Amino acid sequence: MPILDTLSATADWTDPDAVPRPVVTFGFLAADFAGIELAPHRHAKGQLILIQRGALRCEVEGGLWVVPPRSALWVPGGASHAVRTSTGAIEGYNAFVSAEGSRGLPETCCTVSVTPLLREVLTRAASLPLLYEETGANAHLIAVLLDELAAATVEELHLPMPGDPRLRRIVAEMMETPSDRGTLRRWAQRAGMSDRTLERTIRHETGMSFGRWRQQLAIVLAVQWMAGGASIQQVAADLGYESVPSFVTMFRKALGTSPGRYMAERHATGR
């Protein structure tokens, strides 16, 4: 399909679920796409959203994922998801995969690292006609795409979202003012809970301690902001860190590399 100028409906949009092909791929490109939201929706086919430039975040049935350059989000078929762009310019590819084609692919939502081969195969697939021939070179191309997707490395860019209404209020406040480094006790008081109840409830609903969950929130926001062009110094300040080195240390422990190198690698191959 041709490059589209939004993530969703345009005059050129065709519902991928209605296309009788195992994979339907198209590119999207927008120069000013900040703050655009797609309300919760679902597709029968699984969806891969690859980002080349910019960043987006997606909430899928109890989890929040951020997708920076050189990453892709996999949403299994039937999963309800809402998408929000977080930068002005965004560019990438969508691939919708049928249930038969999704065999061997992740059964749950996840972000994956995009290899150069996967990116090039997606680019080539997006140039195919909507009703491409399913034999010969096209069949090989689609097979390679699915093999590369199945082999892609899962990334730790996921934030489990609690369902408890009291915790959801805390989450909303933390995302609104991420520089607030209040203690567990202070957040518990805001939610009308005891320290122990807050810790026990968030661990039960997210599988993480309160401290670990808040660190993961910082990672998700940091990646999102840096993908949008924010400096490391600005991100550290906006997250409430007293110094840049303390933020860098946290980031390195979580993702295995410094924030500067992390983004440099993505921008070097994100186009």
C-alpha positions in Angstrom: 0.0 0.0 0.0 1.2 3.6 -0.5 2.6 5.9 2.2 -0.3 7.3 4.2 -0.2 10.7 6.0 -1.8 9.5 9.2 -1.9 6.4 11.4 -5.6 5.7 10.7 -8.4 6.7 8.4 -7.6 8.6 5.2 -9.1 8.6 1.7 -6.6 5.9 0.9 -7.4 3.8 4.0 -8.6 0.2 3.5 -9.5 -1.9 6.5 -6.7 -4.5 6.7 -9.0 -7.1 8.2 -11.0 -7.0 4.9 -8.0 -7.7 2.8 -7.6 -11.4 1.9 -3.8 -11.5 2.4 -1.7 -12.9 5.2 0.2 -9.6 5.7 -1.0 -6.1 4.8 1.7 -3.4 5.1 1.8 0.3 4.6 4.0 3.3 5.6 2.9 6.4 7.5 4.4 9.8 7.5 3.4 13.1 9.2 5.4 16.3 9.8 3.2 17.5 12.6 1.5 14.7 14.4 2.1 15.6 18.1 -0.6 14.7 20.6 -2.8 12.7 18.2 -4.7 10.0 19.9 -6.5 6.9 18.4 -9.3 5.8 20.8 -9.3 2.2 22.0 -9.9 -0.1 19.0 -9.1 -3.6 17.9 -8.2 -5.6 14.7 -8.8 -9.2 13.9 -5.3 -9.3 12.5 -2.2 -8.8 14.7 -0.6 -5.4 14.2 3.1 -4.4 14.1 3.9 -0.7 14.4 7.5 0.1 13.5 8.8 3.6 14.2 11.6 5.1 12.1 11.3 8.7 13.3 9.6 10.1 16.4 7.9 8.1 19.1 4.5 6.9 20.2 3.0 5.2 23.2 0.3 2.6 23.3 -1.9 1.3 26.1 -3.0 -2.3 25.6 -5.2 -4.0 28.1 -3.4 -3.3 31.3 0.0 -2.2 30.0 1.7 0.9 28.6 4.3 0.6 25.9 6.6 3.3 24.4 8.0 2.8 20.9 11.1 4.9 20.0 13.0 4.8 16.7 14.3 1.3 15.6 11.7 -0.4 17.7 8.3 -1.9 16.9 5.2 -2.7 18.9 3.5 -6.0 18.3 -0.3 -6.1 19.2 -1.9 -9.5 18.9 -5.1 -9.8 17.0 -8.2 -9.0 19.0 -6.4 -6.9 21.6 -7.9 -3.5 22.4 -5.3 -0.8 22.1 -5.1 3.0 22.2 -2.3 4.9 20.5 -0.9 8.4 21.2 1.9 10.1 19.4 4.3 12.1 21.5 6.4 14.0 18.9 5.6 16.4 16.1 7.2 14.3 13.3 6.6 10.6 13.0 7.4 8.1 10.3 7.2 4.3 10.2 5.3 1.3 9.0 2.2 -0.7 10.0 1.9 -4.4 9.2 -1.3 -6.4 9.8 -0.8 -10.1 10.1 -3.5 -12.8 9.8 -4.1 -15.4 12.5 -2.5 -18.0 10.3 0.5 -15.8 9.7 0.8 -15.0 13.4 1.6 -18.6 14.4 4.9 -18.5 16.3 4.6 -14.8 17.0 4.2 -13.5 20.6 0.8 -14.1 22.1 1.0 -11.0 24.2 1.7 -7.4 23.4 5.4 -6.4 23.4 8.0 -4.0 21.9 10.7 -5.6 19.9 14.1 -4.4 18.5 14.1 -3.9 14.7 17.0 -5.4 12.7 18.1 -3.7 9.5 16.7 -6.8 7.6 13.3 -6.5 9.2 13.1 -2.8 8.4 14.1 -3.4 4.8 11.7 -6.2 4.3 8.8 -4.1 5.7 9.8 -1.3 3.4 9.7 -3.6 0.4 6.4 -5.2 1.5 4.8 -1.7 1.8 5.5 -1.2 -1.9 3.4 -4.2 -2.9 -0.1 -3.8 -4.4 -2.9 -4.2 -1.9 -3.9 -7.5 -3.5 -0.4 -8.7 -4.3 0.3 -12.1 -5.9 0.9 -14.7 -3.2 3.4 -16.8 -5.1 7.0 -16.5 -6.1 9.1 -13.6 -4.8 6.2 -12.1 -2.9 5.6 -15.3 -0.9 9.3 -15.4 -0.1 9.3 -11.8 1.0 6.3 -12.3 3.4 7.9 -15.5 4.8 11.1 -13.6 5.6 9.1 -10.8 7.2 7.4 -13.3 9.5 10.6 -15.1 10.3 12.4 -11.9 11.2 9.5 -10.8 13.4 9.4 -14.1 15.2 13.1 -13.8 15.9 13.0 -10.2 17.0 14.4 -9.4 20.5 11.8 -8.3 23.1 12.7 -5.0 24.7 12.0 -3.8 28.3 9.9 -0.7 27.3 6.7 -1.9 29.0 5.0 -0.4 32.0 2.4 -2.6 33.7 -0.7 -0.6 34.5 -2.7 -1.4 37.7 -6.5 -1.7 37.5 -7.3 -0.6 41.1 -9.0 2.8 40.9 -6.9 4.1 43.8 -3.7 3.1 42.1 -4.9 4.5 38.7 -5.3 7.9 40.4 -1.7 7.7 41.7 -0.5 6.7 38.2 -2.3 9.6 36.6 -0.7 12.0 39.1 2.8 10.5 38.6 2.5 10.8 34.8 1.2 14.4 35.1 4.0 15.4 37.5 6.9 12.9 37.1 9.3 15.2 38.9 7.4 14.6 42.2 9.7 12.2 44.0 7.4 11.7 46.9 7.9 8.7 49.3 5.8 5.6 49.3 4.1 6.8 52.5 3.2 10.1 50.9 1.7 8.5 47.8 -0.2 6.0 50.1 -1.7 8.9 52.0 -2.8 10.5 48.8 -4.6 7.3 47.8 -6.1 6.8 51.2 -4.1 3.6 51.8 -1.6 2.4 54.3 2.0 1.9 53.2 1.6 -1.9 53.3 -1.6 -1.9 51.4 -0.1 0.2 48.6 3.0 -1.9 48.3 1.0 -5.1 48.4 -1.6 -4.0 45.9 0.8 -2.6 43.3 2.9 -5.7 43.6 -0.1 -7.9 43.1 -1.4 -6.0 40.1 1.9 -5.2 38.3 4.4 -7.8 39.6 6.7 -5.0 40.7 7.4 -3.3 43.9 6.4 0.4 44.2 10.0 1.5 43.7 10.6 -0.8 40.8 7.4 0.3 39.1 8.3 4.0 39.5 11.7 3.4 38.0 10.1 1.7 35.0 7.8 4.7 34.6 10.9 6.9 34.5 12.5 4.7 31.9 9.4 4.8 29.7 9.0 8.5 29.9 12.8 9.1 29.4 12.9 7.1 26.2 9.7 8.8 24.9 11.0 12.3 25.6 14.5 11.7 24.3 13.0 10.2 21.1 11.2 13.5 20.8 14.5 15.5 21.0 14.7 16.3 24.7 18.3 16.5 26.1 19.5 14.2 28.8 19.8 17.2 31.2 16.2 18.2 30.5 14.9 14.6 31.0 16.8 14.2 34.3 15.3 17.5 35.6 11.8 16.7 34.4 12.0 13.3 36.2 13.1 15.0 39.5 16.6 13.6 39.6 19.0 15.8 41.7 21.8 15.3 39.2 22.3 14.0 35.6 24.8 11.3 36.8 22.2 9.7 39.1 19.7 9.6 36.2 22.3 8.1 33.9 23.2 5.4 36.5 19.5 4.4 36.8 19.1 4.3 33.1 22.2 2.2 32.5 21.2 -0.3 35.2 17.8 -0.7 33.6 18.7 -0.9 29.9 22.4 -1.8 30.0 23.7 1.3 28.3 23.8 5.1 28.8 20.9 7.2 27.6 23.2 9.1 25.2 24.4 5.9 23.5 20.9 4.3 23.5 19.5 7.2 21.5 22.6 7.6 19.3 22.3 4.0 18.1 18.6 4.5 17.3 19.0 7.7 15.4 22.0 6.3 13.5 19.9 3.5 12.0 16.4 4.8 12.5 16.1 6.3 9.0 
